[in-house]
Amino acid sequence: MMALLKSPKTIRFQYTLLALLFLLILTGCNDEWLKALTSNSSTQSNASNGDPQVTENPKVEYAVTLERIAINASFSRIKGTSSLKLNKNHKQAFAATGYYSDGSTKVITDELKTSSWRSSDPEVAFFSESGLLVAGEEAGEVSISAFNGNITSNSVLVEVTEAVINSIAVTPASVSIAQGQTQRLTATATYSDNTSADISDSVTWRSDDLTTATVTSDGLLTGVARGTTTLSAFKDNVTSNSVSVDVTDAVIDSIAVTPASVLIAKGMTQQLTATAIYSDNTSSDISDSVTWRSDDLTTATVTSG
């Protein structure tokens, strides 16, 4: 009976062996489980040496989409009224701004087709190109809007009036310009309802001497050769004041661009002005005739004019 009893030392030894055996079994199971887990999730076997290779989780990129379009008059041609009015046979430019899902905005007028602009009554006013509304021969009201895909802009109400031109004023009234340079002229019409509008691109310009100075259809004067001449504008049987033009042989000494620094939001625009200083101490706006350059076209671009 006494021989069957085991000493405490023997019992402790047996428990130690059992514990070691349990740890070996547990470690082996965990190793196999870990291999199975990693092979099914984030590792791949390298075909050349069999080493596991961790694969990166794919990056999810979300497409930026257009969410809203807002249109507004680029500038109101008709002055002296709180509402948006347009006289018969006149034009009004509109700008379309796109608002995107990433919070950005961008002027998208040039990205829209002419057919993307709608007028409720094309007989009263219609779009001749993207953003350019042209009033017809009939007076009345039209509601205009723009769309891109299934996104439609706000509506703008435009009244086409029957007011007639009483007078046309061309400014500046006198011009001194160097040979080969340009000067912008503005023709402003005053109407029978006491409103006024810039009609520089719809009048007919005349120069008394085309060998001295010429004028484009939108009022850009060019000095051709040294000398003097006069010019004027007319529309609807109304003729403007005469503008005296003196073309000199002065040369450009320097060019100043203003503003000197610009802070602008992405997608927005800022008008720059280039002013030439000549050898005869005169100056003129040459923004339309200079060559504009940007050091980084991926950051900012500049159009001619």
C-alpha positions in Angstrom: 0.0 0.0 0.0 2.8 2.4 0.9 4.6 1.5 -2.4 1.7 2.8 -4.4 1.8 6.2 -2.9 3.8 8.8 -4.8 6.1 11.3 -3.2 5.2 15.0 -3.5 8.4 15.5 -5.6 7.1 12.9 -8.1 3.7 14.6 -8.3 5.2 18.0 -9.0 7.4 16.6 -11.7 4.3 15.0 -13.4 2.4 18.3 -13.2 5.3 20.1 -14.7 5.4 17.7 -17.7 1.7 18.1 -18.2 2.0 21.9 -18.2 4.9 21.8 -20.7 2.9 19.4 -23.0 -0.1 21.7 -22.9 2.0 24.8 -23.8 3.5 22.9 -26.7 0.1 21.9 -28.0 -1.3 25.4 -27.6 1.7 27.1 -29.3 1.4 24.7 -32.3 -2.3 25.4 -32.7 -1.8 29.2 -32.6 1.0 29.1 -35.2 -1.2 27.2 -37.6 -4.2 29.5 -36.9 -2.0 32.6 -37.5 -0.7 31.2 -40.8 -4.2 30.5 -42.0 -5.4 33.9 -41.0 -2.5 35.8 -42.6 -2.7 33.8 -45.8 -6.4 34.7 -46.2 -6.2 38.4 -45.4 -3.1 40.6 -45.8 -0.2 38.4 -47.0 0.7 36.8 -50.2 3.4 34.2 -50.9 6.4 35.4 -52.8 6.7 33.0 -55.8 10.5 33.2 -55.8 11.3 32.5 -52.1 8.1 31.7 -50.4 8.3 34.6 -47.9 5.1 36.3 -47.0 4.6 39.7 -48.6 2.2 42.2 -47.1 -0.2 43.8 -49.5 -1.4 47.4 -49.1 -5.1 48.1 -48.6 -6.6 49.7 -51.8 -7.1 53.5 -51.7 -10.7 54.6 -52.2 -11.0 57.7 -54.4 -14.3 59.5 -54.6 -15.2 61.3 -57.9 -15.8 65.0 -57.6 -19.3 65.8 -59.0 -21.1 68.9 -59.9 -23.9 69.7 -57.4 -25.2 73.1 -58.2 -25.0 75.8 -60.9 -25.6 79.5 -60.3 -25.9 82.1 -63.1 -25.8 85.9 -62.9 -25.2 88.9 -65.2 -21.5 89.4 -65.7 -22.2 93.1 -65.6 -25.4 95.0 -66.1 -25.3 96.9 -69.4 -28.4 99.0 -68.5 -27.7 101.6 -65.8 -30.2 103.6 -63.9 -32.6 100.7 -63.0 -32.7 98.3 -60.1 -34.0 95.4 -62.2 -32.3 93.6 -65.0 -33.3 95.3 -68.2 -32.1 94.9 -71.8 -33.1 97.2 -74.7 -34.2 95.7 -78.0 -31.4 94.4 -80.2 -28.9 94.6 -77.4 -26.8 92.0 -75.7 -26.2 90.9 -72.1 -23.4 88.6 -70.9 -24.1 86.0 -68.1 -21.7 83.9 -66.1 -22.3 80.3 -64.8 -20.5 79.1 -61.7 -20.3 75.5 -60.8 -20.4 74.2 -57.2 -18.8 70.8 -56.6 -19.0 68.0 -54.1 -15.5 68.7 -52.7 -16.5 72.3 -51.8 -14.7 73.9 -54.7 -16.3 76.3 -57.2 -15.4 77.2 -60.8 -16.7 79.5 -63.6 -18.0 77.0 -66.2 -19.5 79.5 -68.8 -17.0 78.4 -71.4 -17.6 74.7 -70.7 -21.4 74.9 -71.4 -22.8 74.7 -74.9 -25.1 77.4 -76.4 -27.9 74.8 -76.2 -27.3 74.5 -72.4 -28.8 78.0 -71.9 -32.6 78.4 -72.0 -34.8 81.3 -72.6 -38.6 81.0 -71.9 -39.3 83.1 -75.1 -36.7 83.0 -77.8 -38.7 85.6 -79.8 -38.0 88.1 -77.0 -34.4 87.1 -76.2 -32.2 84.2 -77.1 -28.6 83.0 -76.5 -26.3 83.4 -79.5 -23.4 81.7 -77.7 -22.7 80.3 -74.2 -23.7 83.0 -71.7 -24.5 85.8 -74.3 -28.2 86.8 -74.3 -29.4 88.8 -77.3 -32.7 90.8 -77.2 -34.8 90.6 -80.3 -37.3 93.0 -81.9 -40.1 92.3 -79.4 -40.4 93.8 -75.9 -41.4 91.5 -73.0 -40.0 89.4 -70.2 -38.0 86.2 -70.3 -36.9 83.7 -67.7 -33.4 82.3 -68.4 -31.4 79.4 -66.9 -28.6 77.0 -67.7 -28.2 73.3 -67.2 -25.5 70.6 -67.3 -26.8 67.0 -67.3 -29.5 66.9 -64.7 -28.3 70.0 -62.8 -30.3 73.1 -63.6 -29.3 76.6 -62.4 -31.4 79.3 -60.8 -33.7 81.4 -63.1 -33.1 85.0 -63.9 -35.9 87.3 -65.1 -34.9 89.8 -67.8 -37.1 92.6 -69.2 -36.6 93.7 -72.8 -37.8 97.3 -73.2 -38.7 99.4 -76.2 -36.6 102.4 -75.2 -34.8 104.1 -78.0 -31.4 105.7 -78.2 -31.3 109.5 -77.6 -27.6 110.0 -77.7 -24.2 108.2 -77.9 -21.1 109.3 -76.1 -17.6 107.9 -76.9 -14.9 108.2 -74.3 -12.1 109.2 -74.1 -13.0 112.3 -76.2 -9.4 112.7 -77.3 -6.6 110.1 -77.7 -2.8 110.4 -78.0 -1.4 107.0 -79.0 1.9 105.7 -80.1 2.2 104.1 -83.6 1.4 100.4 -83.4 -0.2 100.6 -80.0 -3.9 100.2 -79.0 -6.5 102.1 -76.9 -9.9 100.9 -75.8 -12.8 103.2 -76.6 -16.2 103.0 -74.9 -19.5 104.0 -76.5 -22.3 104.7 -74.0 -25.9 105.1 -75.1 -28.5 107.1 -73.3 -32.1 106.0 -73.8 -35.6 107.6 -73.9 -36.4 106.1 -70.4 -33.3 107.8 -68.9 -31.3 104.6 -68.7 -27.9 104.1 -70.2 -25.8 101.2 -71.5 -22.4 100.3 -72.9 -22.9 99.5 -76.6 -19.3 99.5 -77.7 -19.7 96.1 -79.3 -22.9 96.9 -81.2 -22.2 100.3 -82.7 -20.6 100.9 -86.1 -17.2 102.6 -85.7 -15.9 105.0 -88.2 -12.4 106.5 -88.7 -11.9 109.4 -91.1 -8.4 108.2 -92.0 -7.8 104.5 -91.9 -4.1 105.1 -92.8 -3.7 106.9 -89.5 -5.9 104.9 -87.1 -8.4 102.0 -87.2 -11.1 100.8 -84.8 -12.3 97.2 -84.4 -16.0 96.3 -84.1 -15.8 96.3 -80.3 -14.0 99.7 -80.0 -10.2 98.8 -80.0 -8.3 101.7 -81.5 -4.9 101.1 -83.2 -2.4 103.8 -84.2 -1.3 102.9 -87.7 1.0 105.8 -88.7 2.0 109.2 -87.3 -0.7 111.8 -87.9 -4.1 113.0 -86.7 -7.6 111.9 -87.5 -11.1 111.8 -86.0 -13.5 108.9 -85.4 -17.1 108.4 -84.2 -19.7 105.7 -83.6 -23.3 105.4 -84.7 -26.3 103.1 -84.1 -30.0 103.3 -84.9 -29.4 106.6 -86.9 -27.8 108.2 -83.9 -24.1 109.4 -84.2 -21.8 110.0 -81.3 -19.4 112.9 -80.6 -16.2 113.1 -82.7 -13.0 111.8 -81.0 -9.7 113.4 -82.0 -6.8 111.0 -82.4 -3.1 111.9 -82.4 -0.8 109.1 -83.4 2.8 109.7 -82.4 6.1 107.9 -83.0 6.9 107.6 -79.2 8.2 104.3 -78.0 7.5 102.3 -74.8 9.9 103.0 -71.9 8.2 100.8 -69.3 5.1 98.7 -68.6 3.3 98.6 -65.2 0.9 95.8 -64.4 -1.7 96.4 -61.7 -2.6 95.1 -59.2 1.0 94.2 -58.2 -0.1 91.2 -56.2 -3.2 89.1 -56.3 -4.9 86.7 -53.9 -7.6 84.7 -55.7 -9.7 81.6 -55.0 -9.4 78.6 -57.2 -11.7 78.9 -60.2 -12.2 82.6 -59.8 -10.9 85.4 -62.1 -9.1 88.8 -61.6 -8.8 91.5 -64.2 -5.2 92.7 -64.7 -4.2 96.0 -66.3 -1.0 96.7 -68.3 -0.2 100.4 -68.6 2.6 101.6 -71.0 4.7 104.7 -70.2 6.1 106.2 -73.5 9.1 108.3 -74.3 7.0 111.4 -74.7 5.8 111.0 -71.1 2.3 109.8 -72.1 0.7 106.6 -71.0 -2.0 104.2 -72.2 -3.8 101.0 -71.3 -2.2 98.3 -73.5 -3.8 95.2 -71.8 -5.3 94.1 -75.1 -2.0 94.2 -77.0 0.6 92.9 -74.6 1.7 89.2 -74.4 0.8 87.8 -71.0 2.9 85.2 -69.4 2.5 82.9 -66.4 5.5 81.2 -64.8 3.3 78.3 -63.8 0.3 77.5 -66.0 -0.8 74.7 -63.5 -1.3 77.4 -60.9 -2.7 80.4 -62.9 -3.4 81.4 -66.5 -3.9 84.7 -68.2 -6.0 85.4 -71.3 -5.2 88.1 -73.9 -7.0 91.3 -73.1 
